[in-house]
Amino acid sequence: ETDNFPSSCGITFAPSCTVSTSDGEIIINNPTDIPTRVSVYAVNGNLVRQEKVVGTFTLTVSPGIYLVKAGRKTEKVVVK
């Protein structure tokens, strides 16, 4: 096991969504007027939340590793 994970700040998604983490939150920003379906999963595969995002969406979660799927792209984020 390792604690050496890449930073999740500034990850760009489908096609213009970005995701970042801060103080126990996952922050998803979709600057377009087109809703993008975003799904957040716990590392064990359980669905935490699913939203159609336009603008900024903030999800408060427990510390851990999450998978954020936007469009066809999925990224791992670490929440501290």
N, C-alpha and C positions, 0 to 999 in steps of 0.2 A: 504494500500500500504506500501511497505517497500523498503529501499535501501540496505538491508542486503542480498545480493546475494553471493553465493560462488564464489571464484576466478576461472577464466577460464584458468589460466596458467597451462600448463602441462596436459591437457586432452588428453587421448590417444584414437584413433579411429581405424577404420577398416583397416587392422588389426594393422597397425603400424603408422598411421597418428597421428600427434599431432596438437593441435590448441592453440594459445595464442593470447593475445591482447597487443598492445603497441602504445601509442600516436596516437589514431584514426585509427589504422590498425588492421585487423584480419590477423594473420600469420598462414598459414597451411603448415606443413612440412610432406612430404611423402618420407622417405629415401630409399624406394624400387624402383626398375626399372619397377614396375607394376603400370600403371596409376590407380588412384582412383578417381571416380566421386565425386566431392564435390559441394554441393549446399548451398548457404547462403541466408537465408530468413529474412526479417524484422519481427518484432514481430507481425505485422498485417497480416502476411502470404504472402506478396508480395515477389516474387523471386528477389533478388538483383543481384546475379551472380551465374553461374554454370560453372565449369571447370573440366577438367580431370587433376589431379595434379600428377606430378612427380617432386621430389625435393621440393623447397620452393616456395610458392605462397603467395603474399601479396596483400591484398585488402584494400584500403583506404575507410573508411565509416564515416558517421556522428556519433556523440555520440548516444548511445542507446543500446537496447537489440536486439540481433540477434540469430537466430537458425542456427547452422552449422550442415549439414548432410553429413556424409562420410560413404559410404557403407550403412549398415543397422542401424547405430547409429546416433542419433541426440542429440546435446548438446546446451544448452543456454549459450551465452557469453555476457558479458557486456563490451561495448567499451566506454571509458571515453574521 
